[in-house]
Amino acid sequence: MPNSQEFNDLGDQWLISYMYSISGMVLPTLFTIGHCLEAYCKSALLKHDPSLNIYGRKYGHDVEGMIGEIKQKVGILNNVEFLPNVEQRFMIGGPIPFNDQLMSDPEYLHYVPNQELYWVAKYQKDLKYIGTSGEKMPKQFGILVMMRNPYWIPLLGELRRYLRTGEQNETPTMQAFVNRGQYPADVKEFIEPILGRLL
């Protein structure tokens, strides 16, 4: 039976991979951070209720559903919000035509800073196929993806703080990473606030 620590360590593996992503590789970068978030969400749910069937159909790659359940049952991630019309309006119709009203549109202003989360939440299962002619793929799309996007720091930090509560040590993967030392400055700058300590 899977446990919270296993998914926590898996999330750390994806997080370390994400920190070493290469500029311009939009879909692998999203794929990596999406799986990091998914693993941490599953870890949080298992920490709250170790009897969950985390491999069941209910969870799968449903990041949005898991975040909703974490908000309700665990009481964290309360600042994460999903608006119902964002996908149809801004994600799958190709480039968004600019007009004067766009810059005062509350849904658009919400989508822009949260777009990586929306793409991860809506397309996690198929992120690796976006851009192909698959039947379920958006035919036109535009995504702005940042390498080591600071957007993820508070979200992942909040999840990791919950997961580390009551734990004596870091996961084996993160402990090995921390012990290694000698990190590029941009990696240090990204990971330190998530870990809640200096390297």
Phi, psi and omega in degrees: 000128182292152179232169184301319183298322179298315181287330175297313179296321177297318176300320177297321178298315179293323180297315179296319176299317180298319183297337180254024178292161184251135181305139176091351180264078190300305187289317175299326179294314177295318180302317183291311181291328177297318179287329173299309180299316180300315181295318178295320178298316179295322177297316180297318179295320178290327177296320179291321182216092183298347182273358182300144170272083187292341177271358182291167183299334183300324186262300180045236178252021186281078182298316181298315179296319179295319178297319177300318179291322178296317178301316184288315189266324185263329177086021175240175181064027183292345178274354180275127183226141175241125177265141190290334187264357188298315183301308182294323185280324192233349189255326191244007182254015182085195182304141182274120180295131181277135171212170185298328182288336185301320184284358173240011180277114185299326179292319179294316180295333174283319184295316188306306181287341184257011190295325178297319178298317179298316180294321177295315184290321185276330188233020185311313183300325188243015182307322184293346182256355181299136183100350175263175183266026179301152185301322185267003184275143173297137183284328175226141180200161174220127179228133171257113182242130178258141172287131183049055182295122180298345176308322187282344186301306181294323182294309180291325177298318179296317178298314182293324176299316178297316183292329182274348180303123180084354180269141180278322186234163171290167174296158179304320181295313182290324178298317178296320179296313181297318181293337183295322180069179177055072179255149171300149185302319183290330176290315177301314182299326180282315190278328185303313179292333177290317179285336181079024178199163179277147176268000000 
